[in-house]
């Protein structure tokens, strides 16, 4: 039919990003799918003739696209609890902004739905907005119930993420002695330049010699795993290494090499052989 894509996508629970992608692909190919279902005399063909249903599909494609972006931003080796909390807090605030827009019957923040509504001259956009508003409200409430502490805006650990922010010491929650140490650190121009060129964890490790107690407090907040990403990466690596043909293989050493990003010192290793 001259379409850019030749297939629809399959959703599986394991590949969680597929939920958003199948909705985008289905909306993109909706006219072709409609023709196919008509040829097959399927009852589902009537759904694509219902503007209200297609609007809901467009909205779901948009909202899951935004959820996928959030999920992807929270993956990776260099994540920590503080940065993930910030990202989740930002997303909840975005939800509240989207709610205000939808309450004014504006869907401009959902590009797929907005374009379809303009092209199709939807008459019952108010009804669609009521449905979207209900869904966004439930989504926000669910996220807040899962992460009740996020919206409290605890500022006592802001100094860990950036000790050079102005007045960061006023809400640090540190003892007088440690606050004085933090003021010294925040006034050091050389350390501020170094902070701009390394990760937060690297910075606090590098200043441990001079500011041991501050470094230990910072690392105790940065070290805990913020997500299950490392576990999932390790499991994927193990499933590739330990196949049914190698089910008696002890994978401990191989797994360490597979998931580590530390470059082996081959010269040192070979020199001992």
Secondary structure as the mmCIF struct_conf table of DSSP 4:
data_model
#
loop_
_struct_conf.conf_type_id
_struct_conf.id
_struct_conf.beg_label_comp_id
_struct_conf.beg_label_asym_id
_struct_conf.beg_label_seq_id
_struct_conf.end_label_comp_id
_struct_conf.end_label_asym_id
_struct_conf.end_label_seq_id
BEND BEND1 UNK A 4 UNK A 4
BEND BEND2 UNK A 6 UNK A 6
BEND BEND3 UNK A 13 UNK A 15
TURN_TY1_P TURN_TY1_P1 UNK A 16 UNK A 17
HELX_RH_AL_P HELX_RH_AL_P1 UNK A 18 UNK A 28
TURN_TY1_P TURN_TY1_P2 UNK A 29 UNK A 29
HELX_RH_AL_P HELX_RH_AL_P2 UNK A 30 UNK A 39
TURN_TY1_P TURN_TY1_P3 UNK A 40 UNK A 41
HELX_RH_3T_P HELX_RH_3T_P1 UNK A 43 UNK A 49
HELX_RH_AL_P HELX_RH_AL_P3 UNK A 51 UNK A 73
TURN_TY1_P TURN_TY1_P4 UNK A 74 UNK A 74
BEND BEND4 UNK A 76 UNK A 76
TURN_TY1_P TURN_TY1_P5 UNK A 77 UNK A 78
HELX_RH_AL_P HELX_RH_AL_P4 UNK A 81 UNK A 103
TURN_TY1_P TURN_TY1_P6 UNK A 104 UNK A 105
TURN_TY1_P TURN_TY1_P7 UNK A 108 UNK A 109
BEND BEND5 UNK A 110 UNK A 110
HELX_RH_AL_P HELX_RH_AL_P5 UNK A 111 UNK A 120
TURN_TY1_P TURN_TY1_P8 UNK A 121 UNK A 121
BEND BEND6 UNK A 123 UNK A 123
HELX_RH_AL_P HELX_RH_AL_P6 UNK A 125 UNK A 146
BEND BEND7 UNK A 147 UNK A 147
TURN_TY1_P TURN_TY1_P9 UNK A 148 UNK A 149
HELX_RH_3T_P HELX_RH_3T_P2 UNK A 150 UNK A 152
TURN_TY1_P TURN_TY1_P10 UNK A 156 UNK A 157
HELX_RH_AL_P HELX_RH_AL_P7 UNK A 158 UNK A 161
TURN_TY1_P TURN_TY1_P11 UNK A 163 UNK A 164
BEND BEND8 UNK A 165 UNK A 165
TURN_TY1_P TURN_TY1_P12 UNK A 166 UNK A 167
HELX_RH_3T_P HELX_RH_3T_P3 UNK A 168 UNK A 171
HELX_RH_AL_P HELX_RH_AL_P8 UNK A 176 UNK A 186
TURN_TY1_P TURN_TY1_P13 UNK A 187 UNK A 187
HELX_RH_AL_P HELX_RH_AL_P9 UNK A 189 UNK A 195
TURN_TY1_P TURN_TY1_P14 UNK A 196 UNK A 197
BEND BEND9 UNK A 198 UNK A 198
HELX_RH_AL_P HELX_RH_AL_P10 UNK A 200 UNK A 206
TURN_TY1_P TURN_TY1_P15 UNK A 207 UNK A 210
BEND BEND10 UNK A 211 UNK A 211
HELX_RH_AL_P HELX_RH_AL_P11 UNK A 212 UNK A 222
BEND BEND11 UNK A 223 UNK A 224
BEND BEND12 UNK A 226 UNK A 228
HELX_RH_AL_P HELX_RH_AL_P12 UNK A 229 UNK A 241
BEND BEND13 UNK A 242 UNK A 242
HELX_RH_3T_P HELX_RH_3T_P4 UNK A 244 UNK A 246
TURN_TY1_P TURN_TY1_P16 UNK A 247 UNK A 248
HELX_RH_AL_P HELX_RH_AL_P13 UNK A 252 UNK A 259
HELX_LH_PP_P HELX_LH_PP_P1 UNK A 262 UNK A 264
HELX_RH_AL_P HELX_RH_AL_P14 UNK A 266 UNK A 271
TURN_TY1_P TURN_TY1_P17 UNK A 272 UNK A 272
#
